[in-house]
Amino acid sequence: MQTLVFFLIAAIGEISGCYAFWVWLRLGKSILWIVPGVLALIMFAFALTKVDASNAGRVYAAYGGIYILSSLVWLWLAEGVKPDKWDLLGVTISLLGTVVILFSPRIR
């Protein structure tokens, strides 16, 4: 459960941080948007270090499914675009990958 909480915090940090840069660079808003963007990206990186795993690469790989799901939620709630059936199929496949990576037995 704690892993999921840190993954969700990381996703919020990564998506909102990157979106701040999107707003500045793609929407032509003030450069000051990068200040909260950088802070959010720091939150993202910090949260991923809190996931209990022995290898960083495995954490990043497992996080991918949570990131994809969170991005589709962002698409729907922040941008007003409802995910279609292909988005939902893709996120389902990626979440299956997350479960396999996180919960497969490992020989240590």
Jmol script that loads the backbone (N, CA, C; Angstrom):
load data "model"
ATOM      1  N   MET A   1       0.824  -1.198   0.000  1.00  0.00           N
ATOM      2  CA  MET A   1       0.000   0.000   0.000  1.00  0.00           C
ATOM      3  C   MET A   1       0.870   1.266   0.000  1.00  0.00           C
ATOM      4  N   GLN A   2       1.950   1.219   0.783  1.00  0.00           N
ATOM      5  CA  GLN A   2       2.846   2.368   0.850  1.00  0.00           C
ATOM      6  C   GLN A   2       3.485   2.642  -0.517  1.00  0.00           C
ATOM      7  N   THR A   3       3.802   1.581  -1.242  1.00  0.00           N
ATOM      8  CA  THR A   3       4.380   1.739  -2.578  1.00  0.00           C
ATOM      9  C   THR A   3       3.419   2.492  -3.484  1.00  0.00           C
ATOM     10  N   LEU A   4       2.151   2.132  -3.439  1.00  0.00           N
ATOM     11  CA  LEU A   4       1.152   2.801  -4.272  1.00  0.00           C
ATOM     12  C   LEU A   4       1.054   4.279  -3.924  1.00  0.00           C
ATOM     13  N   VAL A   5       1.099   4.606  -2.650  1.00  0.00           N
ATOM     14  CA  VAL A   5       1.038   6.013  -2.225  1.00  0.00           C
ATOM     15  C   VAL A   5       2.223   6.790  -2.802  1.00  0.00           C
ATOM     16  N   PHE A   6       3.421   6.222  -2.701  1.00  0.00           N
ATOM     17  CA  PHE A   6       4.602   6.913  -3.243  1.00  0.00           C
ATOM     18  C   PHE A   6       4.550   7.012  -4.760  1.00  0.00           C
ATOM     19  N   PHE A   7       4.034   5.986  -5.421  1.00  0.00           N
ATOM     20  CA  PHE A   7       3.869   6.055  -6.867  1.00  0.00           C
ATOM     21  C   PHE A   7       2.881   7.152  -7.251  1.00  0.00           C
ATOM     22  N   LEU A   8       1.801   7.285  -6.510  1.00  0.00           N
ATOM     23  CA  LEU A   8       0.814   8.328  -6.815  1.00  0.00           C
ATOM     24  C   LEU A   8       1.385   9.726  -6.570  1.00  0.00           C
ATOM     25  N   ILE A   9       2.139   9.884  -5.489  1.00  0.00           N
ATOM     26  CA  ILE A   9       2.804  11.175  -5.231  1.00  0.00           C
ATOM     27  C   ILE A   9       3.781  11.491  -6.358  1.00  0.00           C
ATOM     28  N   ALA A  10       4.537  10.473  -6.772  1.00  0.00           N
ATOM     29  CA  ALA A  10       5.490  10.667  -7.875  1.00  0.00           C
ATOM     30  C   ALA A  10       4.763  11.070  -9.152  1.00  0.00           C
ATOM     31  N   ALA A  11       3.653  10.415  -9.440  1.00  0.00           N
ATOM     32  CA  ALA A  11       2.909  10.722 -10.665  1.00  0.00           C
ATOM     33  C   ALA A  11       2.377  12.148 -10.643  1.00  0.00           C
ATOM     34  N   ILE A  12       1.834  12.562  -9.518  1.00  0.00           N
ATOM     35  CA  ILE A  12       1.335  13.938  -9.407  1.00  0.00           C
ATOM     36  C   ILE A  12       2.485  14.924  -9.617  1.00  0.00           C
ATOM     37  N   GLY A  13       3.629  14.641  -8.993  1.00  0.00           N
ATOM     38  CA  GLY A  13       4.784  15.521  -9.155  1.00  0.00           C
ATOM     39  C   GLY A  13       5.296  15.571 -10.584  1.00  0.00           C
ATOM     40  N   GLU A  14       5.406  14.403 -11.209  1.00  0.00           N
ATOM     41  CA  GLU A  14       5.943  14.370 -12.568  1.00  0.00           C
ATOM     42  C   GLU A  14       4.998  15.024 -13.570  1.00  0.00           C
ATOM     43  N   ILE A  15       3.740  14.672 -13.495  1.00  0.00           N
ATOM     44  CA  ILE A  15       2.784  15.211 -14.471  1.00  0.00           C
ATOM     45  C   ILE A  15       2.600  16.717 -14.294  1.00  0.00           C
ATOM     46  N   SER A  16       2.419  17.166 -13.056  1.00  0.00           N
ATOM     47  CA  SER A  16       2.219  18.603 -12.849  1.00  0.00           C
ATOM     48  C   SER A  16       3.498  19.387 -13.144  1.00  0.00           C
ATOM     49  N   GLY A  17       4.651  18.816 -12.825  1.00  0.00           N
ATOM     50  CA  GLY A  17       5.911  19.485 -13.123  1.00  0.00           C
ATOM     51  C   GLY A  17       6.143  19.630 -14.616  1.00  0.00           C
ATOM     52  N   CYS A  18       5.908  18.563 -15.341  1.00  0.00           N
ATOM     53  CA  CYS A  18       6.066  18.625 -16.802  1.00  0.00           C
ATOM     54  C   CYS A  18       5.008  19.524 -17.431  1.00  0.00           C
ATOM     55  N   TYR A  19       3.809  19.510 -16.874  1.00  0.00           N
ATOM     56  CA  TYR A  19       2.749  20.363 -17.413  1.00  0.00           C
ATOM     57  C   TYR A  19       3.103  21.849 -17.248  1.00  0.00           C
ATOM     58  N   ALA A  20       3.772  22.179 -16.137  1.00  0.00           N
ATOM     59  CA  ALA A  20       4.190  23.572 -15.935  1.00  0.00           C
ATOM     60  C   ALA A  20       5.121  24.025 -17.064  1.00  0.00           C
ATOM     61  N   PHE A  21       6.018  23.155 -17.478  1.00  0.00           N
ATOM     62  CA  PHE A  21       6.892  23.485 -18.607  1.00  0.00           C
ATOM     63  C   PHE A  21       6.096  23.557 -19.909  1.00  0.00           C
ATOM     64  N   TRP A  22       5.114  22.692 -20.067  1.00  0.00           N
ATOM     65  CA  TRP A  22       4.229  22.711 -21.242  1.00  0.00           C
ATOM     66  C   TRP A  22       3.521  24.058 -21.340  1.00  0.00           C
ATOM     67  N   VAL A  23       3.011  24.519 -20.193  1.00  0.00           N
ATOM     68  CA  VAL A  23       2.297  25.795 -20.153  1.00  0.00           C
ATOM     69  C   VAL A  23       3.223  26.936 -20.557  1.00  0.00           C
ATOM     70  N   TRP A  24       4.449  26.902 -20.064  1.00  0.00           N
ATOM     71  CA  TRP A  24       5.410  27.954 -20.402  1.00  0.00           C
ATOM     72  C   TRP A  24       5.820  27.873 -21.876  1.00  0.00           C
ATOM     73  N   LEU A  25       6.251  26.698 -22.311  1.00  0.00           N
ATOM     74  CA  LEU A  25       6.842  26.584 -23.643  1.00  0.00           C
ATOM     75  C   LEU A  25       5.820  26.429 -24.774  1.00  0.00           C
ATOM     76  N   ARG A  26       4.724  25.745 -24.526  1.00  0.00           N
ATOM     77  CA  ARG A  26       3.758  25.482 -25.602  1.00  0.00           C
ATOM     78  C   ARG A  26       2.585  26.447 -25.605  1.00  0.00           C
ATOM     79  N   LEU A  27       2.233  26.939 -24.408  1.00  0.00           N
ATOM     80  CA  LEU A  27       1.083  27.847 -24.329  1.00  0.00           C
ATOM     81  C   LEU A  27       1.495  29.303 -24.197  1.00  0.00           C
ATOM     82  N   GLY A  28       2.811  29.548 -24.137  1.00  0.00           N
ATOM     83  CA  GLY A  28       3.312  30.915 -24.134  1.00  0.00           C
ATOM     84  C   GLY A  28       3.063  31.701 -22.864  1.00  0.00           C
ATOM     85  N   LYS A  29       2.915  30.999 -21.752  1.00  0.00           N
ATOM     86  CA  LYS A  29       2.701  31.688 -20.474  1.00  0.00           C
ATOM     87  C   LYS A  29       4.045  32.099 -19.863  1.00  0.00           C
ATOM     88  N   SER A  30       3.976  32.744 -18.724  1.00  0.00           N
ATOM     89  CA  SER A  30       5.156  33.276 -18.052  1.00  0.00           C
ATOM     90  C   SER A  30       6.185  32.188 -17.732  1.00  0.00           C
ATOM     91  N   ILE A  31       7.459  32.587 -17.812  1.00  0.00           N
ATOM     92  CA  ILE A  31       8.553  31.685 -17.440  1.00  0.00           C
ATOM     93  C   ILE A  31       8.475  31.297 -15.956  1.00  0.00           C
ATOM     94  N   LEU A  32       7.756  32.067 -15.168  1.00  0.00           N
ATOM     95  CA  LEU A  32       7.607  31.766 -13.744  1.00  0.00           C
ATOM     96  C   LEU A  32       6.889  30.439 -13.499  1.00  0.00           C
ATOM     97  N   TRP A  33       6.235  29.911 -14.518  1.00  0.00           N
ATOM     98  CA  TRP A  33       5.604  28.597 -14.399  1.00  0.00           C
ATOM     99  C   TRP A  33       6.633  27.511 -14.080  1.00  0.00           C
ATOM    100  N   ILE A  34       7.914  27.735 -14.429  1.00  0.00           N
ATOM    101  CA  ILE A  34       8.894  26.679 -14.167  1.00  0.00           C
ATOM    102  C   ILE A  34       9.240  26.548 -12.688  1.00  0.00           C
ATOM    103  N   VAL A  35       8.970  27.567 -11.885  1.00  0.00           N
ATOM    104  CA  VAL A  35       9.284  27.479 -10.449  1.00  0.00           C
ATOM    105  C   VAL A  35       8.460  26.366  -9.795  1.00  0.00           C
ATOM    106  N   PRO A  36       7.127  26.386  -9.875  1.00  0.00           N
ATOM    107  CA  PRO A  36       6.394  25.250  -9.301  1.00  0.00           C
ATOM    108  C   PRO A  36       6.667  23.956 -10.066  1.00  0.00           C
ATOM    109  N   GLY A  37       6.998  24.079 -11.352  1.00  0.00           N
ATOM    110  CA  GLY A  37       7.322  22.891 -12.134  1.00  0.00           C
ATOM    111  C   GLY A  37       8.546  22.169 -11.600  1.00  0.00           C
ATOM    112  N   VAL A  38       9.589  22.917 -11.303  1.00  0.00           N
ATOM    113  CA  VAL A  38      10.816  22.320 -10.762  1.00  0.00           C
ATOM    114  C   VAL A  38      10.545  21.726  -9.380  1.00  0.00           C
ATOM    115  N   LEU A  39       9.795  22.431  -8.558  1.00  0.00           N
ATOM    116  CA  LEU A  39       9.469  21.902  -7.222  1.00  0.00           C
ATOM    117  C   LEU A  39       8.679  20.602  -7.328  1.00  0.00           C
ATOM    118  N   ALA A  40       7.751  20.550  -8.246  1.00  0.00           N
ATOM    119  CA  ALA A  40       6.963  19.332  -8.443  1.00  0.00           C
ATOM    120  C   ALA A  40       7.847  18.183  -8.931  1.00  0.00           C
ATOM    121  N   LEU A  41       8.804  18.477  -9.806  1.00  0.00           N
ATOM    122  CA  LEU A  41       9.701  17.433 -10.298  1.00  0.00           C
ATOM    123  C   LEU A  41      10.642  16.931  -9.200  1.00  0.00           C
ATOM    124  N   ILE A  42      11.008  17.797  -8.284  1.00  0.00           N
ATOM    125  CA  ILE A  42      11.788  17.367  -7.114  1.00  0.00           C
ATOM    126  C   ILE A  42      10.951  16.424  -6.262  1.00  0.00           C
ATOM    127  N   MET A  43       9.680  16.764  -6.059  1.00  0.00           N
ATOM    128  CA  MET A  43       8.768  15.899  -5.306  1.00  0.00           C
ATOM    129  C   MET A  43       8.666  14.524  -5.977  1.00  0.00           C
ATOM    130  N   PHE A  44       8.569  14.520  -7.296  1.00  0.00           N
ATOM    131  CA  PHE A  44       8.512  13.272  -8.067  1.00  0.00           C
ATOM    132  C   PHE A  44       9.733  12.400  -7.788  1.00  0.00           C
ATOM    133  N   ALA A  45      10.915  12.973  -7.936  1.00  0.00           N
ATOM    134  CA  ALA A  45      12.144  12.205  -7.752  1.00  0.00           C
ATOM    135  C   ALA A  45      12.276  11.702  -6.318  1.00  0.00           C
ATOM    136  N   PHE A  46      11.941  12.537  -5.373  1.00  0.00           N
ATOM    137  CA  PHE A  46      12.019  12.151  -3.954  1.00  0.00           C
ATOM    138  C   PHE A  46      11.070  10.993  -3.656  1.00  0.00           C
ATOM    139  N   ALA A  47       9.846  11.062  -4.163  1.00  0.00           N
ATOM    140  CA  ALA A  47       8.857  10.019  -3.900  1.00  0.00           C
ATOM    141  C   ALA A  47       9.321   8.663  -4.421  1.00  0.00           C
ATOM    142  N   LEU A  48       9.928   8.639  -5.598  1.00  0.00           N
ATOM    143  CA  LEU A  48      10.377   7.352  -6.141  1.00  0.00           C
ATOM    144  C   LEU A  48      11.490   6.732  -5.298  1.00  0.00           C
ATOM    145  N   THR A  49      12.284   7.554  -4.613  1.00  0.00           N
ATOM    146  CA  THR A  49      13.343   6.993  -3.768  1.00  0.00           C
ATOM    147  C   THR A  49      12.769   6.334  -2.519  1.00  0.00           C
ATOM    148  N   LYS A  50      11.523   6.612  -2.196  1.00  0.00           N
ATOM    149  CA  LYS A  50      10.894   6.055  -1.001  1.00  0.00           C
ATOM    150  C   LYS A  50      10.253   4.687  -1.233  1.00  0.00           C
ATOM    151  N   VAL A  51      10.186   4.248  -2.483  1.00  0.00           N
ATOM    152  CA  VAL A  51       9.616   2.941  -2.783  1.00  0.00           C
ATOM    153  C   VAL A  51      10.598   1.865  -2.325  1.00  0.00           C
ATOM    154  N   ASP A  52      10.081   0.886  -1.589  1.00  0.00           N
ATOM    155  CA  ASP A  52      10.920  -0.172  -1.043  1.00  0.00           C
ATOM    156  C   ASP A  52      11.246  -1.204  -2.121  1.00  0.00           C
ATOM    157  N   ALA A  53      12.387  -1.042  -2.729  1.00  0.00           N
ATOM    158  CA  ALA A  53      12.867  -1.982  -3.743  1.00  0.00           C
ATOM    159  C   ALA A  53      14.386  -1.902  -3.767  1.00  0.00           C
ATOM    160  N   SER A  54      15.011  -2.989  -4.185  1.00  0.00           N
ATOM    161  CA  SER A  54      16.467  -3.030  -4.150  1.00  0.00           C
ATOM    162  C   SER A  54      17.118  -2.419  -5.395  1.00  0.00           C
ATOM    163  N   ASN A  55      16.336  -2.232  -6.473  1.00  0.00           N
ATOM    164  CA  ASN A  55      16.911  -1.730  -7.717  1.00  0.00           C
ATOM    165  C   ASN A  55      16.104  -0.558  -8.250  1.00  0.00           C
ATOM    166  N   ALA A  56      16.788   0.525  -8.566  1.00  0.00           N
ATOM    167  CA  ALA A  56      16.111   1.720  -9.081  1.00  0.00           C
ATOM    168  C   ALA A  56      15.400   1.431 -10.399  1.00  0.00           C
ATOM    169  N   GLY A  57      16.049   0.708 -11.287  1.00  0.00           N
ATOM    170  CA  GLY A  57      15.443   0.418 -12.592  1.00  0.00           C
ATOM    171  C   GLY A  57      14.127  -0.323 -12.477  1.00  0.00           C
ATOM    172  N   ARG A  58      14.034  -1.240 -11.518  1.00  0.00           N
ATOM    173  CA  ARG A  58      12.786  -1.972 -11.312  1.00  0.00           C
ATOM    174  C   ARG A  58      11.692  -1.036 -10.794  1.00  0.00           C
ATOM    175  N   VAL A  59      12.041  -0.127  -9.927  1.00  0.00           N
ATOM    176  CA  VAL A  59      11.063   0.857  -9.429  1.00  0.00           C
ATOM    177  C   VAL A  59      10.557   1.703 -10.590  1.00  0.00           C
ATOM    178  N   TYR A  60      11.471   2.182 -11.417  1.00  0.00           N
ATOM    179  CA  TYR A  60      11.077   3.033 -12.547  1.00  0.00           C
ATOM    180  C   TYR A  60      10.178   2.266 -13.516  1.00  0.00           C
ATOM    181  N   ALA A  61      10.522   1.011 -13.766  1.00  0.00           N
ATOM    182  CA  ALA A  61       9.722   0.203 -14.686  1.00  0.00           C
ATOM    183  C   ALA A  61       8.317  -0.036 -14.129  1.00  0.00           C
ATOM    184  N   ALA A  62       8.225  -0.381 -12.861  1.00  0.00           N
ATOM    185  CA  ALA A  62       6.917  -0.626 -12.248  1.00  0.00           C
ATOM    186  C   ALA A  62       6.094   0.658 -12.194  1.00  0.00           C
ATOM    187  N   TYR A  63       6.735   1.763 -11.943  1.00  0.00           N
ATOM    188  CA  TYR A  63       6.062   3.063 -11.885  1.00  0.00           C
ATOM    189  C   TYR A  63       5.411   3.435 -13.221  1.00  0.00           C
ATOM    190  N   GLY A  64       5.940   2.913 -14.310  1.00  0.00           N
ATOM    191  CA  GLY A  64       5.431   3.258 -15.639  1.00  0.00           C
ATOM    192  C   GLY A  64       3.926   3.081 -15.773  1.00  0.00           C
ATOM    193  N   GLY A  65       3.386   1.988 -15.274  1.00  0.00           N
ATOM    194  CA  GLY A  65       1.944   1.759 -15.363  1.00  0.00           C
ATOM    195  C   GLY A  65       1.149   2.783 -14.579  1.00  0.00           C
ATOM    196  N   ILE A  66       1.634   3.138 -13.404  1.00  0.00           N
ATOM    197  CA  ILE A  66       0.956   4.148 -12.584  1.00  0.00           C
ATOM    198  C   ILE A  66       1.021   5.504 -13.275  1.00  0.00           C
ATOM    199  N   TYR A  67       2.152   5.801 -13.888  1.00  0.00           N
ATOM    200  CA  TYR A  67       2.301   7.055 -14.627  1.00  0.00           C
ATOM    201  C   TYR A  67       1.314   7.130 -15.790  1.00  0.00           C
ATOM    202  N   ILE A  68       1.184   6.047 -16.531  1.00  0.00           N
ATOM    203  CA  ILE A  68       0.255   6.037 -17.664  1.00  0.00           C
ATOM    204  C   ILE A  68      -1.175   6.237 -17.186  1.00  0.00           C
ATOM    205  N   LEU A  69      -1.571   5.531 -16.136  1.00  0.00           N
ATOM    206  CA  LEU A  69      -2.917   5.709 -15.585  1.00  0.00           C
ATOM    207  C   LEU A  69      -3.126   7.149 -15.127  1.00  0.00           C
ATOM    208  N   SER A  70      -2.166   7.691 -14.404  1.00  0.00           N
ATOM    209  CA  SER A  70      -2.279   9.068 -13.905  1.00  0.00           C
ATOM    210  C   SER A  70      -2.340  10.074 -15.045  1.00  0.00           C
ATOM    211  N   SER A  71      -1.596   9.818 -16.107  1.00  0.00           N
ATOM    212  CA  SER A  71      -1.633  10.714 -17.272  1.00  0.00           C
ATOM    213  C   SER A  71      -3.006  10.727 -17.925  1.00  0.00           C
ATOM    214  N   LEU A  72      -3.656   9.572 -17.978  1.00  0.00           N
ATOM    215  CA  LEU A  72      -5.006   9.526 -18.555  1.00  0.00           C
ATOM    216  C   LEU A  72      -6.029  10.209 -17.648  1.00  0.00           C
ATOM    217  N   VAL A  73      -5.848  10.089 -16.341  1.00  0.00           N
ATOM    218  CA  VAL A  73      -6.710  10.819 -15.413  1.00  0.00           C
ATOM    219  C   VAL A  73      -6.503  12.321 -15.604  1.00  0.00           C
ATOM    220  N   TRP A  74      -5.251  12.749 -15.750  1.00  0.00           N
ATOM    221  CA  TRP A  74      -4.940  14.164 -16.014  1.00  0.00           C
ATOM    222  C   TRP A  74      -5.607  14.612 -17.310  1.00  0.00           C
ATOM    223  N   LEU A  75      -5.473  13.798 -18.360  1.00  0.00           N
ATOM    224  CA  LEU A  75      -6.085  14.104 -19.648  1.00  0.00           C
ATOM    225  C   LEU A  75      -7.572  14.386 -19.485  1.00  0.00           C
ATOM    226  N   TRP A  76      -8.223  13.552 -18.695  1.00  0.00           N
ATOM    227  CA  TRP A  76      -9.672  13.660 -18.509  1.00  0.00           C
ATOM    228  C   TRP A  76     -10.036  14.854 -17.621  1.00  0.00           C
ATOM    229  N   LEU A  77      -9.391  14.952 -16.437  1.00  0.00           N
ATOM    230  CA  LEU A  77      -9.787  15.979 -15.460  1.00  0.00           C
ATOM    231  C   LEU A  77      -9.216  17.363 -15.756  1.00  0.00           C
ATOM    232  N   ALA A  78      -7.961  17.432 -16.166  1.00  0.00           N
ATOM    233  CA  ALA A  78      -7.327  18.746 -16.364  1.00  0.00           C
ATOM    234  C   ALA A  78      -7.517  19.285 -17.773  1.00  0.00           C
ATOM    235  N   GLU A  79      -7.576  18.372 -18.755  1.00  0.00           N
ATOM    236  CA  GLU A  79      -7.664  18.824 -20.144  1.00  0.00           C
ATOM    237  C   GLU A  79      -9.034  18.593 -20.767  1.00  0.00           C
ATOM    238  N   GLY A  80      -9.919  17.926 -20.035  1.00  0.00           N
ATOM    239  CA  GLY A  80     -11.284  17.743 -20.499  1.00  0.00           C
ATOM    240  C   GLY A  80     -11.458  16.779 -21.662  1.00  0.00           C
ATOM    241  N   VAL A  81     -10.493  15.876 -21.853  1.00  0.00           N
ATOM    242  CA  VAL A  81     -10.575  14.891 -22.929  1.00  0.00           C
ATOM    243  C   VAL A  81     -10.768  13.512 -22.303  1.00  0.00           C
ATOM    244  N   LYS A  82     -11.891  12.894 -22.613  1.00  0.00           N
ATOM    245  CA  LYS A  82     -12.187  11.578 -22.045  1.00  0.00           C
ATOM    246  C   LYS A  82     -11.356  10.508 -22.760  1.00  0.00           C
ATOM    247  N   PRO A  83     -10.647   9.665 -21.987  1.00  0.00           N
ATOM    248  CA  PRO A  83      -9.873   8.586 -22.605  1.00  0.00           C
ATOM    249  C   PRO A  83     -10.788   7.649 -23.404  1.00  0.00           C
ATOM    250  N   ASP A  84     -10.278   7.175 -24.541  1.00  0.00           N
ATOM    251  CA  ASP A  84     -11.082   6.265 -25.356  1.00  0.00           C
ATOM    252  C   ASP A  84     -10.734   4.811 -25.036  1.00  0.00           C
ATOM    253  N   LYS A  85     -11.357   3.884 -25.767  1.00  0.00           N
ATOM    254  CA  LYS A  85     -11.157   2.466 -25.465  1.00  0.00           C
ATOM    255  C   LYS A  85      -9.710   2.033 -25.673  1.00  0.00           C
ATOM    256  N   TRP A  86      -9.008   2.662 -26.574  1.00  0.00           N
ATOM    257  CA  TRP A  86      -7.606   2.315 -26.819  1.00  0.00           C
ATOM    258  C   TRP A  86      -6.718   2.799 -25.683  1.00  0.00           C
ATOM    259  N   ASP A  87      -7.034   3.973 -25.152  1.00  0.00           N
ATOM    260  CA  ASP A  87      -6.322   4.450 -23.963  1.00  0.00           C
ATOM    261  C   ASP A  87      -6.517   3.471 -22.811  1.00  0.00           C
ATOM    262  N   LEU A  88      -7.758   3.033 -22.629  1.00  0.00           N
ATOM    263  CA  LEU A  88      -8.070   2.124 -21.529  1.00  0.00           C
ATOM    264  C   LEU A  88      -7.417   0.756 -21.713  1.00  0.00           C
ATOM    265  N   LEU A  89      -7.371   0.273 -22.936  1.00  0.00           N
ATOM    266  CA  LEU A  89      -6.685  -0.986 -23.204  1.00  0.00           C
ATOM    267  C   LEU A  89      -5.188  -0.843 -22.913  1.00  0.00           C
ATOM    268  N   GLY A  90      -4.604   0.245 -23.375  1.00  0.00           N
ATOM    269  CA  GLY A  90      -3.177   0.468 -23.145  1.00  0.00           C
ATOM    270  C   GLY A  90      -2.826   0.556 -21.676  1.00  0.00           C
ATOM    271  N   VAL A  91      -3.629   1.271 -20.904  1.00  0.00           N
ATOM    272  CA  VAL A  91      -3.328   1.403 -19.479  1.00  0.00           C
ATOM    273  C   VAL A  91      -3.540   0.077 -18.758  1.00  0.00           C
ATOM    274  N   THR A  92      -4.487  -0.713 -19.197  1.00  0.00           N
ATOM    275  CA  THR A  92      -4.699  -2.025 -18.589  1.00  0.00           C
ATOM    276  C   THR A  92      -3.477  -2.916 -18.807  1.00  0.00           C
ATOM    277  N   ILE A  93      -2.972  -2.920 -20.019  1.00  0.00           N
ATOM    278  CA  ILE A  93      -1.770  -3.707 -20.322  1.00  0.00           C
ATOM    279  C   ILE A  93      -0.586  -3.229 -19.483  1.00  0.00           C
ATOM    280  N   SER A  94      -0.411  -1.923 -19.384  1.00  0.00           N
ATOM    281  CA  SER A  94       0.726  -1.398 -18.625  1.00  0.00           C
ATOM    282  C   SER A  94       0.592  -1.694 -17.131  1.00  0.00           C
ATOM    283  N   LEU A  95      -0.642  -1.648 -16.605  1.00  0.00           N
ATOM    284  CA  LEU A  95      -0.837  -1.967 -15.182  1.00  0.00           C
ATOM    285  C   LEU A  95      -0.579  -3.445 -14.909  1.00  0.00           C
ATOM    286  N   LEU A  96      -0.907  -4.299 -15.858  1.00  0.00           N
ATOM    287  CA  LEU A  96      -0.552  -5.722 -15.706  1.00  0.00           C
ATOM    288  C   LEU A  96       0.963  -5.873 -15.608  1.00  0.00           C
ATOM    289  N   GLY A  97       1.686  -5.124 -16.413  1.00  0.00           N
ATOM    290  CA  GLY A  97       3.146  -5.132 -16.331  1.00  0.00           C
ATOM    291  C   GLY A  97       3.648  -4.652 -14.980  1.00  0.00           C
ATOM    292  N   THR A  98       3.016  -3.622 -14.451  1.00  0.00           N
ATOM    293  CA  THR A  98       3.387  -3.109 -13.127  1.00  0.00           C
ATOM    294  C   THR A  98       3.219  -4.190 -12.066  1.00  0.00           C
ATOM    295  N   VAL A  99       2.090  -4.888 -12.105  1.00  0.00           N
ATOM    296  CA  VAL A  99       1.821  -5.950 -11.123  1.00  0.00           C
ATOM    297  C   VAL A  99       2.852  -7.070 -11.249  1.00  0.00           C
ATOM    298  N   VAL A 100       3.157  -7.464 -12.469  1.00  0.00           N
ATOM    299  CA  VAL A 100       4.150  -8.528 -12.674  1.00  0.00           C
ATOM    300  C   VAL A 100       5.510  -8.098 -12.108  1.00  0.00           C
ATOM    301  N   ILE A 101       5.928  -6.883 -12.409  1.00  0.00           N
ATOM    302  CA  ILE A 101       7.228  -6.408 -11.946  1.00  0.00           C
ATOM    303  C   ILE A 101       7.274  -6.305 -10.423  1.00  0.00           C
ATOM    304  N   LEU A 102       6.220  -5.776  -9.815  1.00  0.00           N
ATOM    305  CA  LEU A 102       6.232  -5.561  -8.370  1.00  0.00           C
ATOM    306  C   LEU A 102       6.063  -6.835  -7.549  1.00  0.00           C
ATOM    307  N   PHE A 103       5.242  -7.762  -8.026  1.00  0.00           N
ATOM    308  CA  PHE A 103       4.826  -8.861  -7.173  1.00  0.00           C
ATOM    309  C   PHE A 103       5.351 -10.240  -7.581  1.00  0.00           C
ATOM    310  N   SER A 104       6.178 -10.311  -8.608  1.00  0.00           N
ATOM    311  CA  SER A 104       6.775 -11.588  -8.971  1.00  0.00           C
ATOM    312  C   SER A 104       7.798 -11.992  -7.927  1.00  0.00           C
ATOM    313  N   PRO A 105       7.851 -13.297  -7.628  1.00  0.00           N
ATOM    314  CA  PRO A 105       8.858 -13.742  -6.636  1.00  0.00           C
ATOM    315  C   PRO A 105      10.264 -13.553  -7.201  1.00  0.00           C
ATOM    316  N   ARG A 106      11.142 -13.095  -6.379  1.00  0.00           N
ATOM    317  CA  ARG A 106      12.526 -12.846  -6.781  1.00  0.00           C
ATOM    318  C   ARG A 106      13.456 -13.729  -5.961  1.00  0.00           C
ATOM    319  N   ILE A 107      14.462 -14.246  -6.613  1.00  0.00           N
ATOM    320  CA  ILE A 107      15.509 -14.976  -5.907  1.00  0.00           C
ATOM    321  C   ILE A 107      16.611 -13.976  -5.617  1.00  0.00           C
ATOM    322  N   ARG A 108      16.937 -13.832  -4.370  1.00  0.00           N
ATOM    323  CA  ARG A 108      17.935 -12.818  -3.983  1.00  0.00           C
ATOM    324  C   ARG A 108      19.210 -13.430  -3.536  1.00  0.00           C
TER     325      ARG A 108
END
end "model"
wireframe off; spacefill off
backbone 0.3
color backbone group
